[in-house]
């Protein structure tokens, strides 16, 4: 399992990160990737919350289907932060 954070955006008081969590479920040919939008306080550095962006599983070359997008409850599109002119709240 690996966890990687990447800077996505910021506003006056919040830093937005895209966190990618990858897990192979102890199988060499399988990889599940979860992407989360983390909102972190610039003042205190503490995470205010997170929202799911996507969950995808790659079953490997022998999988049928090869890749499947798994459902999330109320996923968020990170680009909506810019398109709608508002930010997420915890």
N, C-alpha and C positions, 0 to 999 in steps of 0.2 A: 504494500500500500504506500502510495506517495501523496503528498500534499504540497501544492505550489500556489503561491499568491502572486498576482500581477496587478499593478496599478491600473485602474480603469479611468477614474475621473475624481474630481474634487469640487467642493463648493466652499462657501465661507467657513463652515464649521465641521464638514464631514469629508472623509476620504473614502472612496469607493474602490473596492478590490474585487477582482474575479478570482475565486479560489477553485482550483481544479483538484479533485480527489480521484485518484486512479487506484483500482483494486482488481487483481486478477483472480480473486476467489480461489487461490491456490491451484489454479489451472494455467498451464503455460499458454494455451491458445485463446483464453478468454480475457477480456478487459472491459471493466465497467468504469465509465467516467461520469462523475457528478460535477456540475459547475454551479457554484453559488455566488451570489452578489453579497458581499460583506460591506456593511456601513460602519465606519470607525470614526470616533471622535478625534478631531485634530487637537483639541485642548488637552484631553486626558490620555489619549491613545487607546482607550478601551473600545471594544466592539459593541456597537449599539444593537446589532441584530444582523440577520441575514435572510435572504430569500433564495429559493431554488430557481435556477435558470434552465438547466437541462440535465437529463440523465439518459445516457446512451450506453448500450452494451454491445460489444463486438464479440461474436461467438467463434471467431476464427474462420479460416478458409473452408472448413467442412460444415459450418453452421448453416442452418436453413430456417430463417433468413440469416444472412451474414451479420447484419447490423440491425438493431431494433432500438427505437426511441421509447423509453419507458415513461409512463404518465407521471406527472407531478401535480400536486394540489396547488393551484394558484401560482403557476410559474410567472416570473417577471422577465421582461425584455430589458436588458441594461440600457439599450439605446433610447428607451422611452424617457430616461432622465433628461435627455437633451430635447427630444421631440415634443414633449409635453410641457417643458419649462418648469417642472417641479421635481422635488426629490422625495425619495422614500423616507418614511418615518418608521421608527422601531415599533 
